[in-house]
Amino acid sequence: MIFIYPALSQEVILCMHENYTMENCTLQVEDIDSQAAEVWISTLAGEKPASSMVLGINETLTCGKAMLMVKRFYAGESYDIVCLKIIP
């Protein structure tokens, strides 16, 4: 017998200066450059000092107990957005 479990990961789409909170970790998208395929993200987890990094496609960061992976970028007329895959 084969069991197939649904994927536990989810995706979230964020624009510049938008926050997303998971458990005790908050991330903020500081800037997005869809042409360079890079996003500048700051994270704040509990009492740890805030950290900041620039990530490209398929690069990951850890936020609390979850891992985030940059999946794709979308260029818009007014602003760019980034799609992040959240892997618990």
Steps between C-alpha positions, in 0.01 A plus 500: 500500500631847412405810696521839333508795738417854388791740480549687824661800336314810392579807295457863590519797264631828641571848369757752619464610867248224570538289817424132556496336844539130576494389864762720669674617181417804290650569161479823306568549132722808486547514122442288189690514171319269260744571214796387713281228659594608853309585815628677813336346809530585870405250770425540869464181705420521869777668697768442235642811329343586167679366195490612140604332175463509123375179340459376144284225352524164686700654785372437851491655845387370835229686688414344836435132438414543131715536192414747224605454138477769232299346215433776245462870434228694322552843346205737514430849378488650849714256698668159490396199710680189622366149557647314799452130574467427872631160604410410861 
